Amino acid sequence: MTCAAMDVFNIPQIEFYKRKGALFEFEVVPLEKILSRQGTLNHELDKPHRVHFHNIVYITQGEGRHYIDFQPYGFSPGSLIFISKGQVHSFDVQPEIRGHVVIFTKEFLEKNLIHCEVDSLYRLYNQHLHAPVIPPRQTKREGIPELISEINREYFRQDPFAKEEILRSLLKVLLLKTERIKQSVNTGQKNTEWLILFGRFKEYLENHIASTRSVKDFAAMLRISTKHLNTVCKAISGSTAKQYIDDFLTLEIKRILVTSDSSVQEISFNFGFEEPTNFVKYFKKHSGVSPAKFRKTYTSLAKVSF
C-alpha cells in the first residue's frame, strides 16, 4: 500500500506516499494486494488506523464487515465503501475478498475543480448525510462496476498523455453518480454554502481540538457569529455547535484509547485537560463509560470481531 505511517499518540497515522515517478496523488490498488501485506506493514490492517487521504473501496468478491469509526458496516460483491480523510478504520482481512481501492488526496480532487464539484466532496464524505457503504443493487443501477473498471484501466494504461485529467474526470463522474444514488435515498436537501462552511468547521476541529473546545473560538476562526455556527450545525448534523464539538472530541478520544497504549493521564494532558479527573468525568458524561472501561471493552471485542 503506498502510504507511510508516523507515530502520534502511538496511533497508526497513514499518510499518502507518492511513489517515485508519480506525477499526482492518485492511486488504484487491488484490495487483495493490500490485504496480502498484513503482517509486513508497520501497522495492522485489521486493527484501527487513521488515514490522511480519501479511500473508495469497491468489492468484487467476498463478504464481510468494514469498521469505520468503531461502527461495523457489512459489504458484499458490488458494495462501494467511502472512507474519509481523518477517519479511523480497519479491514476485514480474509483471503477470498477481492476488489479495487481508489486512493486520492483532497488536493488531487480539488485541483482545477469548480465550485459544485467541491460541494460534491463535502456531501459524499459527510457521515451526517449519508452512510459510508452503498449497496450492490444501487451501484449496479448507476453503472458503477463499469466505471470502476474504466478507472482501473486508465490508471494502469502505459500512455501517460492526459492521464491525470482523464482520471480526475472519471473520479468526478464516480462521485457525481454516487451522489445521485445518495440523493435518491436522502429526503432532505442541505444548503450548499452551509455544507462548505460545515466542512471547514470540521477541518478546524481536526487541527485545533486539543487547544480549544470553545464555540466562540471556532466561530472566530470561521469569521462568523456563534449564532450562525449553531444554525449551520443544527441544519447539517442535528446538533448544536457545542454538542458537535463534544461529540467530535469524544470520538477522537475513543480513537486514541483503542489505537494507542498511552495512559489516561497522557491522553488527558494532550487534549488540554488540566486534571485527569476532569478528563474522566468529561469522557464518561459524553460516552456513558469511563476511558478505562471503553478501552478494555472495545479491545476485547476487536480481538473477536477482527
DASUL-V332860 format. One record per backbone hydrogen bond with DSSP energy under -1.0 kcal/mol. NH is the residue of the N-H (numbers start at 1). CO is the residue of the C=O. If there is no record, write none. Layout:
NH,CO / NH,CO
This chain:
3,1 / 4,15 / 6,13 / 8,11 / 11,8 / 13,6 / 14,50 / 15,4 / 17,2 / 22,19 / 26,24 / 27,103 / 29,101 / 31,99 / 34,30 / 35,31 / 36,32 / 37,34 / 38,35 / 40,37 / 47,44 / 49,89 / 50,12 / 51,87 / 52,14 / 54,104 / 55,83 / 56,102 / 57,81 / 58,100 / 59,79 / 60,98 / 61,98 / 64,75 / 66,73 / 67,90 / 68,71 / 69,88 / 71,68 / 73,66 / 75,64 / 78,59 / 79,76 / 80,134 / 81,57 / 82,132 / 83,55 / 86,51 / 87,84 / 89,49 / 90,67 / 91,45 / 94,92 / 97,94 / 98,61 / 100,58 / 101,29 / 102,56 / 103,27 / 104,54 / 105,25 / 109,105 / 110,106 / 111,107 / 113,110 / 118,114 / 119,115 / 120,116 / 121,117 / 122,118 / 123,119 / 124,120 / 125,121 / 126,123 / 129,126 / 130,126 / 134,80 / 139,135 / 140,136 / 141,137 / 142,138 / 143,140 / 144,139 / 147,143 / 148,144 / 149,145 / 150,146 / 151,147 / 152,148 / 153,149 / 154,150 / 155,151 / 156,152 / 163,160 / 166,162 / 167,163 / 168,164 / 169,165 / 170,166 / 171,167 / 172,168 / 173,169 / 174,170 / 175,171 / 176,172 / 177,173 / 178,174 / 179,175 / 180,176 / 181,177 / 182,178 / 183,179 / 184,180 / 195,191 / 196,192 / 197,193 / 198,194 / 199,195 / 200,196 / 201,197 / 202,198 / 203,199 / 204,200 / 205,201 / 206,202 / 207,203 / 208,204 / 209,205 / 211,208 / 212,208 / 218,214 / 219,215 / 220,216 / 221,217 / 222,218 / 224,219 / 229,225 / 230,226 / 231,227 / 232,228 / 233,229 / 234,230 / 235,231 / 236,232 / 237,233 / 238,233 / 244,240 / 245,241 / 246,242 / 247,243 / 248,244 / 249,245 / 250,246 / 251,247 / 252,248 / 253,249 / 254,250 / 255,251 / 256,252 / 257,253 / 258,254 / 259,255 / 267,263 / 268,264 / 269,265 / 270,266 / 271,267 / 272,269 / 273,268 / 279,275 / 280,276 / 281,277 / 282,278 / 283,279 / 284,280 / 285,281 / 286,282 / 287,283 / 288,284 / 294,290 / 295,291 / 296,292 / 297,293 / 298,294 / 299,295 / 300,296 / 301,297 / 302,298 / 303,299 / 305,301 / 306,302
